[in-house]
Amino acid sequence: MQEKLVCYELKAKPTRRTMLHKKLYGYQDFSNHGRYKYKREGLLKMIDGKRVTDGVLLVAEEQVKKLLTLLKKFKAKTYIFTVVTKTKD
């Protein structure tokens, strides 16, 4: 199975970086002074991607376009590598 290793570098203000991370990884939302909690899923969960380390993501080859669209929106510098992985039986 071929997957893509996407490395990104974002030189932006911390608030802009936090916005990207919320869209990528999701976040927990609170309403009514913490009485209700909502889990907002990020793009990585929707496309079944994995976070390897800071700024490095492993994504299926078919889903790379969605990820690159989001990273391009935030003007992140990206590097893409093809990786061959074993499937679990």
FENKATA-V481933 format. One line per field, one symbol per residue. ss: DSSP state (2 for helix, 1 for strand, 0 for the rest). phi: phi as a letter, one per 40 degrees, with the letter a starting at -180 (. if undefined). burial: b if it has 24 or more other ideal C-beta (glycine too) atoms within 12 Angstrom, else e. A space follows every 50 residues. Layout:
ss=???
phi=???
burial=???
//
This chain:
ss=01111111100002222222222221111110000111111022220001 111001111122222222222220001111111100000
phi=.cbbcbbbbbbacdccccccccccbgabbbbffgcbbbcccccccccfcb ccadgbbbbcdcccccccccccccfccbbbbcbcbcccb
burial=eebbbbbbebeeeeeeeeebbebbbeeeeeeeeeeeeeeeebbbeebebe eeeeeebbbbbebbebbbebbeebebebeeeeeeeeeee
//
